[in-house]
Amino acid sequence: MDETNDDIDAMEAVINYQVSTKNLPGAENRGFGIRTSREMLVNGLGGEYLIYSGNALFVSNPKEERIIGLPHTIGVRGTLVAMRIPVSKEGFTPSAYYQ
């Protein structure tokens, strides 16, 4: 996937295909930061992850994961990332999520 048509397409590319603006020849291990941090936070710690970019909102928590299209009147220029990080969780091992 090289091009996106709108904010929903762009969000799907980032979430589902690990597309990165840094996907350049010779740039290894790019495009995995969002996926890895989300898996560690949501699956490992039971936290919540939110990305708000343009007119797309991505919500990920232990109960659901979805991309929501928002009206163009309330979109943002740029990207906001918010996380609810639990203090701790017994048995959590960050190294289980390293690539």
SULTA-V451255 format. One record per residue. N is the residue number from 0. PHI is phi as a letter, one per 40 degrees, with the letter a starting at -180 (NA if undefined). BURIAL is I if it has 16 or more other C-alpha atoms within 10 Angstrom, else O. Layout:
[[N:PHI:BURIAL] [N:PHI:BURIAL]]
This chain:
[[0:NA:O] [1:b:O] [2:b:O] [3:b:O] [4:c:O] [5:a:O] [6:c:I] [7:c:I] [8:d:O] [9:c:I] [10:c:I] [11:c:I] [12:c:I] [13:c:I] [14:c:I] [15:c:O] [16:b:O] [17:f:I] [18:c:I] [19:b:O] [20:c:O] [21:c:O] [22:c:O] [23:b:O] [24:d:O] [25:g:O] [26:c:O] [27:c:O] [28:g:O] [29:b:O] [30:g:I] [31:b:I] [32:c:O] [33:c:O] [34:c:I] [35:c:O] [36:c:I] [37:c:I] [38:c:I] [39:c:I] [40:c:I] [41:c:I] [42:c:I] [43:c:I] [44:b:I] [45:g:I] [46:c:I] [47:b:I] [48:b:I] [49:b:I] [50:b:I] [51:b:I] [52:a:I] [53:f:I] [54:b:I] [55:b:I] [56:b:I] [57:b:I] [58:b:I] [59:b:I] [60:a:I] [61:d:O] [62:c:O] [63:a:O] [64:a:O] [65:a:O] [66:b:I] [67:b:O] [68:c:O] [69:b:O] [70:d:O] [71:c:O] [72:c:O] [73:b:O] [74:c:I] [75:b:O] [76:c:O] [77:h:O] [78:b:O] [79:b:O] [80:b:O] [81:b:O] [82:b:I] [83:b:O] [84:b:O] [85:c:O] [86:c:O] [87:a:O] [88:a:O] [89:c:O] [90:g:O] [91:c:O] [92:b:O] [93:d:O] [94:c:O] [95:c:O] [96:b:O] [97:c:O] [98:c:O]]
